Amino acid sequence: MTIKISDIREYQLKMETVKANGFRANEYKTLGRELRDKFSLTDREAIDILNGKDEAILKILEKQEE
């Protein structure tokens, strides 16, 4: 499945909720794994999306366009 900008925003919003509720490593990992598995991403790509790394996100989107 190809990831879209709306998907990225959705997961970043979920990440903000995790942070607001008192950051818990297991929730972060669960969210990252869900994102990784749903969109066939690497662990690093999922982490970059959750952490809002703009340049990395652009590279992910470019890679999926090919």
CYANA upper distance limits for C-alpha pairs under 8 A (distance plus 0.5 A):
  1 MET  CA     38 LYS  CA      7.56
  1 MET  CA     39 PHE  CA      5.71
  1 MET  CA     40 SER  CA      7.64
  2 THR  CA     39 PHE  CA      6.58
  2 THR  CA     64 GLN  CA      7.21
  3 ILE  CA      7 ASP  CA      6.64
  3 ILE  CA      8 ILE  CA      7.72
  3 ILE  CA     39 PHE  CA      6.51
  3 ILE  CA     61 LEU  CA      7.95
  3 ILE  CA     64 GLN  CA      8.44
  4 LYS  CA      8 ILE  CA      6.96
  4 LYS  CA     61 LEU  CA      8.26
  5 ILE  CA      9 ARG  CA      6.71
  6 SER  CA     10 GLU  CA      6.63
  7 ASP  CA     11 TYR  CA      6.82
  8 ILE  CA     12 GLN  CA      6.63
  8 ILE  CA     49 ILE  CA      7.11
  9 ARG  CA     13 LEU  CA      6.58
 10 GLU  CA     14 LYS  CA      6.82
 11 TYR  CA     15 MET  CA      6.63
 11 TYR  CA     31 LEU  CA      8.40
 11 TYR  CA     35 LEU  CA      8.03
 11 TYR  CA     49 ILE  CA      8.27
 11 TYR  CA     50 LEU  CA      7.06
 12 GLN  CA     16 GLU  CA      6.78
 12 GLN  CA     49 ILE  CA      7.52
 12 GLN  CA     50 LEU  CA      5.82
 12 GLN  CA     51 ASN  CA      8.00
 12 GLN  CA     52 GLY  CA      7.56
 13 LEU  CA     17 THR  CA      6.91
 14 LYS  CA     18 VAL  CA      6.89
 15 MET  CA     19 LYS  CA      6.79
 15 MET  CA     28 TYR  CA      7.82
 15 MET  CA     31 LEU  CA      8.22
 15 MET  CA     50 LEU  CA      6.66
 16 GLU  CA     20 ALA  CA      6.55
 17 THR  CA     21 ASN  CA      6.60
 18 VAL  CA     22 GLY  CA      7.08
 18 VAL  CA     23 PHE  CA      6.17
 18 VAL  CA     24 ARG  CA      7.69
 18 VAL  CA     27 GLU  CA      7.41
 18 VAL  CA     28 TYR  CA      7.58
 19 LYS  CA     23 PHE  CA      5.07
 19 LYS  CA     24 ARG  CA      8.31
 23 PHE  CA     27 GLU  CA      8.33
 23 PHE  CA     28 TYR  CA      8.19
 24 ARG  CA     28 TYR  CA      6.95
 25 ALA  CA     29 LYS  CA      6.62
 26 ASN  CA     30 THR  CA      6.54
 27 GLU  CA     31 LEU  CA      6.60
 28 TYR  CA     32 GLY  CA      6.61
 29 LYS  CA     33 ARG  CA      6.57
 30 THR  CA     34 GLU  CA      6.64
 31 LEU  CA     35 LEU  CA      6.72
 32 GLY  CA     36 ARG  CA      6.53
 32 GLY  CA     43 ASP  CA      7.89
 32 GLY  CA     46 ALA  CA      6.10
 32 GLY  CA     47 ILE  CA      6.84
 32 GLY  CA     50 LEU  CA      7.78
 33 ARG  CA     37 ASP  CA      6.46
 33 ARG  CA     43 ASP  CA      8.04
 33 ARG  CA     46 ALA  CA      8.14
 34 GLU  CA     38 LYS  CA      6.45
 35 LEU  CA     39 PHE  CA      6.72
 35 LEU  CA     41 LEU  CA      8.01
 35 LEU  CA     46 ALA  CA      6.62
 36 ARG  CA     40 SER  CA      6.01
 36 ARG  CA     41 LEU  CA      5.08
 36 ARG  CA     42 THR  CA      6.64
 36 ARG  CA     43 ASP  CA      6.81
 36 ARG  CA     45 GLU  CA      8.18
 36 ARG  CA     46 ALA  CA      5.97
 37 ASP  CA     41 LEU  CA      7.21
 41 LEU  CA     45 GLU  CA      6.41
 41 LEU  CA     46 ALA  CA      6.79
 42 THR  CA     46 ALA  CA      6.84
 43 ASP  CA     47 ILE  CA      6.71
 44 ARG  CA     48 ASP  CA      6.59
 45 GLU  CA     49 ILE  CA      6.76
 45 GLU  CA     56 ALA  CA      7.83
 45 GLU  CA     57 ILE  CA      8.10
 45 GLU  CA     60 ILE  CA      7.66
 46 ALA  CA     50 LEU  CA      6.79
 47 ILE  CA     51 ASN  CA      6.56
 48 ASP  CA     52 GLY  CA      6.51
 48 ASP  CA     53 LYS  CA      5.63
 48 ASP  CA     56 ALA  CA      6.88
 48 ASP  CA     57 ILE  CA      7.41
 49 ILE  CA     53 LYS  CA      6.65
 49 ILE  CA     54 ASP  CA      8.44
 49 ILE  CA     56 ALA  CA      8.19
 49 ILE  CA     57 ILE  CA      6.61
 52 GLY  CA     57 ILE  CA      8.16
 53 LYS  CA     57 ILE  CA      6.66
 54 ASP  CA     58 LEU  CA      6.77
 55 GLU  CA     59 LYS  CA      6.92
 56 ALA  CA     60 ILE  CA      6.79
 57 ILE  CA     61 LEU  CA      6.80
 58 LEU  CA     62 GLU  CA      6.60
 59 LYS  CA     63 LYS  CA      6.54
 60 ILE  CA     64 GLN  CA      6.85
 61 LEU  CA     65 GLU  CA      6.90
 62 GLU  CA     66 GLU  CA      7.38
